Amino acid sequence: MGIWNSTLVYVGARTLLAAAIVALLLRRRVGVWYTGGQIVSDLSCAAFLLAYVNPTIRDDVGILVVPLLLFVLYWEASRFLEWRRSSAEREDAESLLDAGFRTYGAVWAVGFVVPAVLAGGFLMLELLAPGAWPFPNPRPDIACVPRRLQPGGALTVRLTVPHGGELSVFTPSGRALVVVPYVAKTPGLDPASTFRYVRNVTLRTDTVAGRLSPALPLERVFTDTGVYVVSVSEEAELSASRVCRVRLST
């Protein structure tokens, strides 16, 4: 079983237990704020775990991980301290049910809250220092979305940064059209402002154009049906390329 499937099973089990907690809170009539806070915390933790192993969900969560993680830390820490305080007050007259809830609370905190908080912490680390932590199932260096295009559609090329400085498209007939030409590094220019740090490039099939060489005029790229190869090179024709493929159909 892969890590994605294992995480789905783990999150599913966590969700069932969280639903049981929410149902207990509703039966105790603890109030909308308390119940709503627990639901938000549980959903946030599930999102952290799934985003940790899935790059697409990781992108969707994005900067939202910051406020959500802060809320989870506040909420779960408050609930833990409240639980410890109430357990100490009932210590002399603790029933078997109270002992069971105490054990359940400890297992829940260690087995289901701490891993989610750690996953959220690594997601925040990725925002502060991209690439500093090796996530499982990393996003490929380059991906074409969607893999099949219709005339008039838009192709999104997703890239990990930093990447090469030139983007070319090889047509089904074998022509190599340069859409983003290579530009030599300029002293004093912030590298983060260059194409090398662009994460997503959108190419519309009805407007994107490229050149066979700098001296030739622009020409449309997507004109024939078939498989197109999108290539991003570190330097113009001097190093290995990152490539992805997309099929244009009628």
Buried (B, 14 or more C-beta within 10 A) or exposed (E): EEEEEEBBEBBEEBBEBBEEBBEEBEEEEEEEEBBEBBBBBBBBBBBBBBBBBBBBBBEEBEEEBBEBBEBBBEBBEEBBEEBEEEBEEEEEEEEEEBEEBBEEBEEBBEEBBEBBBEBBBBBBEBEEEEEEEEBEBEBEBBBBEEEEBEEEBBBEBBBBEBBBBBBBBBBBEEBBBBBBBBEEEEEEEEEEEBBBBBEEBEBEBEEBEBBEEEEEEEEEBBEEEEEBBBBBBBEBEEEEBBBBEBBBEE
